[in-house]
Amino acid sequence: MRAWYANGVPARVIYGINAVVEALRSRGRSIQYVAVARERRDDRVQGVIEAARTAGVMVRLLPREQVSKVAGTDLHQGVVAVGGGRAYADLDELLEHRRGEFAFVAVLDGIEDPHNLGAILRTADAAGADGVVIPERRAAGVTGAVAKASAGASEHVRIARVTNIARTLDDLKQRNVWIVGLDERGDRSYDAVDFRMDCALVLGAEGRGLHDLVRRKCDFVVSIPMLGEVPSLNVSVAAGVVMYEMVRQRRGAKK
């Protein structure tokens, strides 16, 4: 996410049609203005302009080259929002605003690829997660690329940024939240766990998986059976598989 300055205060940008529209809808950050490429005159961009006007946000029509300069990339679809940074939540806020009968928090142990983080945020929102926990260091934050990859879901999911993942898992346990780690070394299949409980799903970094200390903090360590030659799935795909097993089980419990 590229930083610009307004009155000496750093501003952040998000780009892409869906990401900008969802930022305008959620009111989760203060948007100073939306820049739109003059060359784009289609209905989707017109929808962005209308959403900005509804939210009371100024729209600037700029040459596409200037929009690219503001965004710091050419992958903006002709739309960029300039405003304040993403407001992070704290752990208590995630647990206090549960969306279902059982708490569900996704904990990311060092996801570094912004596209994976964006995809996980999109799935977490769709699966009804109460929030996502990410570390402050050695991991992707919520940038413009993440917002675009999440199709705007990053503007709706509560995200807590913590200094230490292992310590955060201890905090969750003190709040009677069960910890389920997903790792190819897991001793049971992901669908062998009863997810009808308050729980956190811990996902490891690309390639490395869960850190050993984090893995030891888990009450259960599960894996996804692999029937082909490749030993594991991409972390964002694996997240979707397990999250929707949770959805399946919890929806069944309501019948």
Protein Blocks (a to p, Z undefined) as FASTA:
>chain_A
ZZddeehiacdddedjklmmmmmmnopaccfbdcddfklccfklmmmmmmmmmnopacdd
ddfklmmmmnopaklnopacdddddddddfklmmmmccbfbdcddddehiablklmmmmm
mmmmmnopabdcddfbhpacddfklmmmnnommmmmccdddfblklmmmmmmmnopacdd
ddfkbcbdfklpcfbbcdddddddehjlpafklmmmpmbdcddddfblbfbdcfklmmmm
mmmmmmmmmmmmmZZ
